[in-house]
Structures are given as C-alpha cells and as structure tokens.
Amino acid sequence: MAGEPPAIEARLSTFDTAMVVFSLVVGIGIFRTPAIVARAAGSTGLFFTAWLLAGAVSLIGAFVFAEIGARHPRAGGYYRVVADCYHPALAFMLNWSQTLMQGAGAAGVAFIGADYLAPILLPAQDVTAHTRLVLACASMLLLLAVNYRGVRMGARAQNVLSVLKIVLMAALVICAFVLGVHRAPEQVLPVVERSSPLLRLATALVPCFYAYGGYHLTMNLGADLKDAQRRFPLAIGAGVLTVVALYLLLNLAYQRVLGTAGVAAAPLVAAALTGALFGPAGRAVVSVVVFLSAAGFVNATIVHMPRTFYAMAEDGALPAAFMRVNPSTQAQEAGLAFFGLTMLVPALLLGSFAKLLDYVILVDTVTLAVVASTLFVLRRRAGGTAGFAMWGYPLLPALYILCLLAVAVRVAALQPALALAGGAILLTGWPLFRFGRRLFGARA
C-alpha cells in the first residue's frame, strides 16, 4: 500500500534478542547506586529486597512495552504511540520533559564516570566538585564530537564500551567470591531516614529503578524477532532475569567484601571493592574502566535521542531542521546540538549525580506510566494479538503502572523542590506545542 513503510525482515533469534535486552538494561548505575540504596534501606534484608522487587517490576514493564511495540510498530517511540492513543499535545509534553530528563540522566552518568576518574588523575586535595564537573562536561563534549562525525563511528565506540562494562562486572563478581573474605555485617548502618521499613523500602526503590532503566526499549524489538508470539516472552524473560541475577551477584560481591555498612559508606563502591582486594593499583584500573563504561552509556543516549526529535519534527512540534540528516555522515546535526544543550545545562546547574538523579526520576516514572497505559487503548481498539501479547493482562500492566506512580509520589515527598521543577518542565510543553504547531505546521 502506498505510503506504508517497507516490512522489516525478522532476523533475530531468541538468544540474540535476549542479549539485546540485556545490553539495553545493564547500565552504569550499578557502580554508583548501591551506596544510596544501602543508606536508604538501613538493613541488609531491605537492601536486597529493593533490588529484587525493582527487578520484578522491571520485568513486567519489559513485557508491557514489548506488547506496545508489537501493536504499534511505528518509528518515534514514546511520542508516536502517545500521540496516536491520546493526543499530540500530551505526547509533546511528555517528550519535551523526557528529552530534557534524558539529557540530565546522561549528564548524571557522566558524573559517575568523572567521580571515578578524578581521584586517579589528580591528587586527593585537588579532587573537588569543580574538577568533577569539568571532567563530566569534557567527556560529554568529546562524545558529541564523535557522533557528529557520523553514525558508524558512534556505533563502533558503543560496541567497545559495552564489552568493557560487561567484562568489568563479571570480573568484580569473580574476584569478590574467589579472593574476598566475608566481612561480618555487625556495623551500624548510616540510615538516611528514621521511618517505617515500608517507607525506607520505597525510598530505596528509587535508585534501584534508575539502575534497571532501559527495559522500555523492548518496544522497538518485536519486528526483528522470528516467531515473536512464542519467542518474545522467552527472550525478554531471559534478558531481564539475567540482569537481575547480575545485579544481585554484584551487590552480594560488594556486601561480601565491604559489609552492608561499608557499601553504604562507599559512593564509588566498585573502586572500594577492588581497593580492598588489590590495593591502589586495582582501584585505579577499575576506576578507569568504570569511566569508560559511563562514556558508553552517554554515547548510547546521544545515538538514539535525535531520532525522537525527528518524529516530533514530522508532527510539526519542532522545526524542520531536526529532520535533516547529513548525507555523508548520516548524523542529525541539529538534534545532536540540541541534545548536547540538554546534557550540559543541567550538569552546570545541579553539579552532582545525586541531584541529577532526584531531578529526573519523577518525570521518568510518570512518563513510563502514561506510555504503559496506552496498552489498554491499543487492546481495546484492535483486540486479539499482534505478534506478541503479554501474560497477565490486565492485572500485571495495572500493577506496573501503580508501582511507577508510587515511586513518583515518594520522590515528590522527599524532594519537593526538584519534583516541582520537573512538573513545571512538563507543563511548559503545552504552550510550546501550541506555539510550534502555529509556527511550523503539522507535517505528519
């Protein structure tokens, strides 16, 4: 039929897809968030419960987004499905805020890399908030320049950095269990808040969800998998469960060598673990690899965000410049420049990973909840299956959405100022959408 995109030939096996899911979810947060989780939880039991519970919710979320992708296989991700199911204005508001939050999230990961690298490059007395800021911004600018040179170069950098991250995680687990001596956890944990176990668990879940982020991108994989109805649940389950197992093993490794109180007191927990096992040399090697892994995550975000800008420009919500692609490099130069601003401005204003995490998590969870709710609309419209249908509908999707909203409410209670800032950014999307439609016109 004229005007329809050509069908995508399914080429991925179940194992291929499981590994893609694994790569999408495994991020750099596991090298920074365990200390935050341990301080919030206040006990070893709640510490591991938070990681398990967040993993279970993320597994449900991966299935939700996989079915959304199967029922709505159109480019543009969040923006297109929300625009088609609800309204382009709501889609723009969510994507506008999510775009800024994605930039802030990438900046937060750049800060993780800078936190690890700064003590290796500089004497202890010179490691300040300012030097970490300079290192984080320098790494973001370098990766923007690499992707500006072309899509192929950006993809090559991503492959190398992803392999380094996975090798590091495996090495940390093996070394901790082979060489580490268990440290008795009788130390008193530095609890952040004196409240009920349920509230402490809710607080601990916030950084856990950050570490498990990325599963929503399963919505882009259904067309590439052979026999999706049968194989997609196996691939998603295998991919996400592998991540959960890896995160639990890493946290067990941290806890085995450092004790739970030691984890709570070690923001650079991977460096603390290797320092305890191998001394300063081991700490230095791991710090460099974590920095490179952080660069890998930032690079992946830089690669995919300009595609969202393209879809928004198609709908008349952004200038046509965001649809221009350099014919020689395939780089979306306007999109790269704009996304660079969304990374650098929050980095300069907030200046630390912890503040950036609080800033992004509210809007992120609300956005995921709204997009997940489109599954109910898509099922009501079409019925039946669309290559893949998740088990447990409608109970599990509803439970997933409630969990996301509960985390959003908890963040708002803990950080009202940053939550209000996130909400204000979301609301500014409405006048920007109306202005953009008048100025640029709909192109869809």
Residue pairs with C-beta under 8 A, 6 or more apart in sequence:
5 75
8 223
8 224
10 223
10 224
10 225
10 226
10 227
10 228
11 224
11 226
12 20
12 221
12 224
12 225
12 226
13 225
13 226
13 231
14 225
14 231
14 234
14 235
14 238
15 235
15 238
17 221
17 224
17 225
17 231
17 232
17 235
17 236
17 239
18 234
18 235
18 236
18 238
18 239
18 242
19 239
20 221
20 239
21 62
21 215
21 218
21 221
21 235
21 236
21 238
21 239
21 240
21 243
22 239
22 240
22 242
22 243
23 162
24 214
24 215
24 217
24 218
24 239
25 58
25 62
25 212
25 213
25 214
25 215
25 239
25 240
25 243
26 165
26 166
26 169
26 214
26 243
26 246
27 109
27 211
27 213
27 214
27 297
28 109
28 112
28 113
28 165
28 290
28 293
28 294
28 296
28 297
29 109
29 112
29 207
29 210
29 211
29 213
30 169
30 211
30 247
30 250
31 112
31 116
31 268
31 269
31 270
31 290
31 293
31 294
32 112
32 115
32 267
32 268
32 269
32 353
33 207
33 208
33 210
33 211
34 250
34 251
34 254
34 263
34 269
35 263
35 264
35 265
35 266
35 267
35 269
36 207
36 354
36 357
37 47
37 50
37 51
37 204
37 207
37 208
38 47
38 189
38 260
38 261
38 263
38 264
39 189
39 190
39 191
39 192
39 264
40 50
40 191
40 192
40 193
40 200
40 203
40 204
40 206
40 207
41 47
41 49
41 50
41 189
41 200
41 201
41 203
41 204
42 189
42 191
42 192
42 200
43 189
43 197
43 260
44 185
44 255
44 260
46 197
46 200
46 201
46 204
47 204
47 251
47 255
47 260
47 263
48 248
48 251
49 201
50 201
50 204
50 205
50 208
51 208
51 244
51 247
51 248
51 251
52 244
52 248
53 201
53 205
53 208
54 205
54 208
54 209
54 211
54 212
55 208
55 212
55 240
55 241
55 243
55 244
55 247
55 248
56 244
57 209
57 400
57 403
57 404
58 209
58 212
58 215
58 240
58 243
58 244
59 215
59 236
59 237
59 240
59 241
59 244
60 392
60 396
60 397
60 399
60 400
61 215
61 216
61 368
61 372
61 400
61 404
62 215
62 216
62 218
62 236
62 239
62 240
63 218
63 233
63 236
63 390
63 391
63 396
64 372
64 375
64 390
64 396
64 397
64 400
65 215
65 216
65 217
65 218
65 219
65 371
65 372
66 218
66 219
66 221
66 222
66 232
66 236
66 388
66 390
67 375
67 378
67 386
67 388
67 389
67 390
67 393
68 81
68 219
68 371
68 372
68 374
68 375
68 378
69 218
69 219
69 220
69 221
69 222
69 223
70 222
70 228
70 232
70 386
70 387
70 388
70 389
71 375
71 378
71 379
71 382
71 386
72 80
72 81
72 84
72 85
72 219
72 374
72 378
73 222
73 223
74 80
74 81
74 84
75 307
75 310
75 311
76 307
76 308
76 310
76 311
76 312
76 314
77 219
77 220
77 307
77 308
77 311
78 91
78 94
78 95
78 98
78 308
78 367
78 371
79 91
79 92
79 94
79 95
79 308
79 311
79 312
79 315
80 91
80 311
81 219
81 371
81 374
81 378
82 90
82 91
82 94
82 95
82 370
82 371
82 374
83 90
83 91
83 92
83 315
85 374
85 377
85 378
86 370
86 374
86 377
88 315
88 317
88 433
89 429
89 430
89 433
89 434
90 370
91 315
92 312
92 315
92 317
92 429
92 432
92 433
92 436
93 426
93 427
93 429
93 430
93 433
94 367
94 370
94 371
94 426
94 429
95 308
95 312
95 429
96 425
96 426
96 428
96 429
96 432
96 433
97 363
97 367
97 422
97 425
97 426
97 429
98 363
98 364
98 367
99 305
99 308
99 309
99 339
99 342
100 342
100 346
100 425
101 359
101 360
101 363
101 364
101 367
101 422
101 425
102 301
102 305
102 339
102 342
103 305
103 339
103 341
103 342
103 343
103 345
103 346
104 342
104 343
104 346
104 347
104 350
104 356
104 359
104 360
105 213
105 301
105 356
105 360
105 364
106 140
106 297
106 298
106 301
106 302
106 343
107 136
107 140
107 343
107 344
107 346
107 347
107 356
108 353
108 356
108 357
108 360
109 294
109 297
109 298
109 301
110 136
110 137
110 139
110 140
110 294
110 295
110 298
110 343
110 347
111 132
111 133
111 136
111 347
111 352
111 353
111 356
112 290
112 294
112 353
113 135
113 136
113 139
113 290
113 291
113 292
113 293
113 294
113 295
113 298
114 132
114 133
114 135
114 136
114 139
114 291
115 132
115 267
115 268
115 353
116 268
116 270
116 271
116 286
116 287
116 288
116 290
116 291
116 294
117 135
117 287
117 288
117 291
118 127
118 131
118 132
118 135
119 127
119 268
119 271
119 287
120 284
120 287
120 288
121 135
122 131
129 351
129 352
132 352
133 347
133 348
133 351
136 347
137 344
137 347
137 348
139 291
139 294
139 295
139 298
140 298
140 340
140 343
140 344
140 347
141 340
141 344
143 157
143 295
143 298
143 299
143 302
144 302
144 336
144 339
144 340
146 153
146 154
146 157
146 299
147 153
147 154
147 299
147 302
147 303
147 331
147 336
148 329
148 331
148 333
148 336
149 329
149 331
150 326
150 328
150 329
150 330
150 331
151 303
151 329
151 330
151 331
152 330
154 299
154 302
154 303
155 303
157 296
157 299
158 296
158 299
158 300
158 303
160 296
161 292
161 293
161 295
161 296
161 299
162 296
162 300
164 289
164 292
164 293
164 296
165 289
165 292
165 293
165 296
167 289
168 270
168 286
168 289
168 290
168 293
169 246
169 250
172 250
172 253
172 270
172 273
172 274
172 286
173 246
173 249
173 250
173 252
173 253
175 253
175 273
175 274
175 277
175 278
176 252
176 253
176 254
176 256
176 257
176 273
176 277
177 253
177 256
179 277
180 253
180 256
180 257
180 273
180 276
180 277
181 257
182 256
182 257
183 256
183 257
183 258
183 259
183 262
184 259
185 255
185 259
185 260
185 261
187 259
187 260
187 261
187 262
188 261
189 260
189 261
189 264
190 261
190 264
190 265
191 200
192 203
193 199
193 200
193 203
199 410
202 406
202 407
202 410
203 410
203 414
205 407
205 410
206 357
206 361
206 407
206 410
206 411
206 414
207 357
209 361
209 365
209 407
210 357
210 360
210 361
211 247
212 243
212 247
213 364
215 240
216 368
216 371
218 236
221 232
221 235
222 228
222 232
222 387
222 388
223 387
225 231
225 232
225 235
228 387
228 388
229 385
229 387
229 388
229 389
232 387
232 388
233 388
233 390
233 391
251 263
253 273
254 262
254 263
254 266
254 269
254 273
255 263
257 273
257 276
257 277
258 266
258 269
258 272
258 273
258 276
262 272
263 269
266 272
268 287
270 286
270 287
270 290
271 283
271 286
271 287
271 290
272 283
273 286
274 282
274 283
274 285
274 286
275 282
275 283
298 343
301 339
302 336
302 339
305 335
305 339
306 322
306 332
306 335
306 336
306 339
307 332
307 335
309 318
309 322
309 332
309 334
309 335
309 338
309 339
310 322
310 323
310 332
310 335
312 318
312 322
313 319
313 320
313 321
313 322
313 323
313 440
313 443
314 323
314 443
314 444
315 442
315 443
315 444
316 436
316 437
316 440
316 441
316 442
316 443
316 444
317 432
317 433
317 436
317 437
317 440
318 436
318 440
319 334
319 440
320 440
320 443
321 334
322 332
322 334
322 335
322 338
324 332
324 333
324 334
325 331
325 332
326 332
326 333
346 356
346 359
347 356
350 356
350 359
355 418
358 411
358 414
358 415
358 418
359 418
359 421
359 422
360 422
361 407
361 408
361 411
362 408
362 411
362 412
362 415
362 418
362 419
362 422
362 423
363 422
363 423
363 425
363 426
365 404
365 405
365 407
365 408
365 411
366 404
366 405
366 408
366 426
368 404
369 401
369 404
369 405
369 408
372 397
372 400
372 401
372 404
373 401
375 393
375 397
376 394
376 397
378 386
379 393
390 396
390 397
411 419
412 419
